[in-house]
Amino acid sequence: MTETQPTIQPTLPTSQDVDKETLLRNRKLTITIIVSAFIFILLLALAIYGLSINPGTTQNIRDIFIIFMALESLVIGAALVILIIQIASLINLLNNEIKPILDATNETIATLRGTTQFLSENLVDPVVKLNSYLAGLQKIFELMGMKKK
């Protein structure tokens, strides 16, 4: 007894399926944003309430926060110094290594242009003129009947 199972052909998504999927994704994103905003506002309210209960703790937290901000400023300043050094080395690379390569390339292209012009004038033009003279001479011989067509 052999049973045949129907084969399922894969179907391509239709535009309605894509629209439904996009709508579902947008709903999930909207719900996530609303829940995140609600949690943020709730935590902010709890922090304000907690800080208003004990002013001494609030001052300590403020001082610690100021210290962290100062340390963050130092880190950002160091990162900016490193960035400026990297930009300076890039400018140095462009001026001292890339520019000479480009200049040499331009000089090579100019030499190549002159070479092709020289070959065109002194080799190609005379050969083309010779071929045209020979073709004209051949036609004259054909017209005079000296050579078969």
Phi, psi and omega in degrees: 000111177249129178255136178264131178261137179292139178273136180262121179274130177291139180248149178279146179293141178270174180293331177292321178296318179295319178296318178296318180295318178295318179296318178297317179297319179294321177296315179299317180296317179296315179297319179297318180294317181295316179295318179297318179296319179296315179296319179297315180295320178297314178296321178296318178295318178296321179295317179296317179297315181295324180285333180281343181288315184235101182295330180295316178295322179299318179294321178296316179297320178299316180296317178296319179297320178296320178296316178298322178294321178296317178296321178296322177297321177296317180295317179295320177298317178297319179296321178294320178298316178298319179297318179295320178296318179295319178295320178297319178292327176294317178297319178298317178299315181296317183287319189263341182240315183284318181300314177298325178295316179295320178297317179296322178295316178298320178295319178296318179296319178296319177297317179296320177298317178295321180296315180294324178293318178298314180296322179296316183286321189259348181237307186288313181301313178297323179294319179294318177297317179298316179297321179292320177297317180294322178294320177296317178298321178296319179295321178298316178297322179293321180291326179281349178086011180281340182225145180286151179281000000 
